[in-house]
Amino acid sequence: GAGVSQSPRYKVAKRGQDVALRCDPISGHVSLFWYQQALGQGPEFLTYFQNEAQLDKSGLPSDRFFAERPEGSVSTLKIQRTQQEDSAVYLCASSLEGPRTEAFFGQGTRLTVV
Amino acid sequence: QKEVEQNSGPLSVPEGAIASLNCTYSDRGSQSFFWYRQYSGKSPELIMSIYSNGDKEDGRFTAQLNKASQYVSLLIRDSQPSDSATYLCAADVLLGPNSGGGADGLTFGKGTHLIIQP
């Protein structure tokens, strides 16, 4: 596609429920990033893929968070047993060659845990 | 903790004037710097990248980088009301002990809220 596509745009989950957020990067982009953005804050790094390899997951806040990109294209961020503090906008970005090249963001998924 | 610092504002600038946004970063190893614009309720939009010391101009936007001072700035000339947004500064950093092969990501500042007054 022309840009990074994320789905769903909005997700309301009951506390304890598992959720899966999808990211479809720009075609041909090797690198894919997940960020979490709280209200009034800048995006916070969660994890980074180069093709199908997850090269950095140091930003994942707990072992309830899991990300995958099995075929080096679409990625899924999964949050198990959601908690209220997980409520945020989850942003996906992709870049052509790596973290030092220009990264383009999708529209984000706004997750609200009730 | 590798940080990018920005004044949160709001920064209020009259229409037609120059808006100057500033950013400092802590990681001397950072090599790539980016400015993103984010409208309320929207995702960040890349407006400028800069990799070398000096100025880089693109239309009404000029990015400035001073690696010795660890300082990045964005100038917006002939400011328009449509420029009113939050501007995020980002720098590439080496993140986490489990980074493999020198992989890294972007650290963002909290953003500066810019208001252009008609």
Chai-1 contact restraints between the chains, C-beta under 6 A:
chainA,res_idxA,chainB,res_idxB,connection_type,confidence,min_distance_angstrom,max_distance_angstrom,comment,restraint_id
A,Q41,B,K110,contact,1.0,0.0,6.0,A-B,restraint_1
A,G42,B,L88,contact,1.0,0.0,6.0,A-B,restraint_2
A,G42,B,F108,contact,1.0,0.0,6.0,A-B,restraint_3
A,G42,B,G109,contact,1.0,0.0,6.0,A-B,restraint_4
A,G42,B,K110,contact,1.0,0.0,6.0,A-B,restraint_5
A,G42,B,G111,contact,1.0,0.0,6.0,A-B,restraint_6
A,P43,B,F108,contact,1.0,0.0,6.0,A-B,restraint_7
A,F45,B,G105,contact,1.0,0.0,6.0,A-B,restraint_8
A,Y48,B,G105,contact,1.0,0.0,6.0,A-B,restraint_9
A,L55,B,G100,contact,1.0,0.0,6.0,A-B,restraint_10
A,L55,B,A103,contact,1.0,0.0,6.0,A-B,restraint_11
A,D56,B,L95,contact,1.0,0.0,6.0,A-B,restraint_12
A,D56,B,G96,contact,1.0,0.0,6.0,A-B,restraint_13
A,D56,B,S99,contact,1.0,0.0,6.0,A-B,restraint_14
A,D56,B,A103,contact,1.0,0.0,6.0,A-B,restraint_15
A,S58,B,L95,contact,1.0,0.0,6.0,A-B,restraint_16
A,S58,B,G96,contact,1.0,0.0,6.0,A-B,restraint_17
A,S58,B,N98,contact,1.0,0.0,6.0,A-B,restraint_18
A,L91,B,S43,contact,1.0,0.0,6.0,A-B,restraint_19
A,P99,B,D92,contact,1.0,0.0,6.0,A-B,restraint_20
A,P99,B,D104,contact,1.0,0.0,6.0,A-B,restraint_21
A,P99,B,G105,contact,1.0,0.0,6.0,A-B,restraint_22
A,R100,B,Q31,contact,1.0,0.0,6.0,A-B,restraint_23
A,R100,B,S32,contact,1.0,0.0,6.0,A-B,restraint_24
A,R100,B,D92,contact,1.0,0.0,6.0,A-B,restraint_25
A,E102,B,L46,contact,1.0,0.0,6.0,A-B,restraint_26
A,E102,B,S49,contact,1.0,0.0,6.0,A-B,restraint_27
A,F105,B,S43,contact,1.0,0.0,6.0,A-B,restraint_28
A,F105,B,P44,contact,1.0,0.0,6.0,A-B,restraint_29
A,Q107,B,S43,contact,1.0,0.0,6.0,A-B,restraint_30
A,G108,B,S43,contact,1.0,0.0,6.0,A-B,restraint_31
